[in-house]
């Protein structure tokens, strides 16, 4: 942290410790921190004083953990941390930082029970990127990433609930280091998954921090590859972040070179509340942290052995079975893909499965959608539960971020509950033959439709639309017919027919 950097923090903490009288704000203003609009009370509006934008600092400081003393007689706030002492007096343009005097552009002042300080000063002293839109009356703040060796207590105190390194935030100062053996080429967050593309062999260290809910991904012996800088923004301190808007429990993804010796990339998923996850690293160029995961223990990367044909517990051949076929995505949700959309593969394939199942005398088929509409995930699982389905299958295709050097190909089958494993294994062994693509295994994940349904339920990732070979095959009528036949064979075997 910069010399005298705590001065800004001292100013920030005044809002927490100093009482005041009421204040009536003027025009409505806004503060946007890291892509999120903060709630501002009418008594704490941004003000313009002598040409300076003055901001209420409670909104960005109440989560900071500092030791603060307030002298109500002298109106002095004192903040201490690791031998550094800062003092600031309300309405005084001079502040004290470890015995040295520092002049402020405008003195802090009290407005009711809110302390206001210059926006520009906050940016300069804390490294925060700041901006002011005079048309919309909006302050924009992008929080800084501390330098290596920084002493920000929020991100240097380890989480004692796990055995893991302390979370010093996603920080770093170099881009490509000679002691790294692999490179991070891209990262993205889709389908509630962090997907990290790497060039080389990497064994990630993934752990949680519970003081402020975060999932931390450390990638040892790695650096930022050239293509990473082409795909994502990297600041002058070789760090950056993604603002996440479509997933309510994830606010930002931060990334940086955490250590230069050995070279280590750190990625931090900032959560709004604690979230389970699972990790997949099949050494195929992709590391996936799935926030749909059922536990914090990474699943095995080996493919479970497909058993010899074994019928499930007494289903009976005379009872009519209800099978729900779910065409993933649809309508306003196109799914993955760049040139061709996932929804345009899942619907015709699901319809072909349904047509074949209708020929079976003891099977009744229910479709979650039969056209280009979008039933929610809840709609899909609720439908299956309402009709008391015996089996549920959701049809999908996979993808990786644009620009990634890795180019996986293959077929995967997912399940959540143990009572779905045999069903997943049975269908998967037919599905991989039908696609002719690499067998990427039967995997466990906590997808909504495989978790909230009350019957054996699986999700098929038939291939990768990001792979031109896979994409070309999946959009042919022949392969779609073969997939449909494979699914029906798997269903019939599982039902003992």
Secondary structure, 3 states (H helix, E strand, C coil): CCCCCHHHHHHHHHHHHCCCCCCCCCCCCEEEECCEECCCCHHHCCEEECCEEEEECHHHHCCCCCEEEEECCCCEEEEEECCEEEEEECCCCEEEECCEEEECCCCCEEECCEEEEEHHHHHHHHCCEEEEECCCCEEEEECCCCCCCCCCHHHHCCCCCCCCCCCCCCCCCCCCCCCCCEEEEEEEEECCEEEEEEECCCCEEEEEECCCCEEEEEEECEEECHHHHHHCCCCCCCEEEEECCCCCCEEEEEEEEEEECCEEEEEEEEECCCCCCEEEECCCCEEEEECCCCCCCCCCCCCCCCCCCCCCCCCCCCCCEEEEEEECCECCECCCCCCCCCHHHHHHHHHHHHHHHCCCCCEEEEECCCCCCCCCHHHHHHHHHHCCCCEEEEEEEECCCCCCCCCCCCEEEEECCHHHHHHHHHHHHHHHHHHCCCEEEEEECCCHHHHCCCCEEEEEEEEECCCHHHHHHHCCHHHHHHHHHHHHHHHHHHCCC
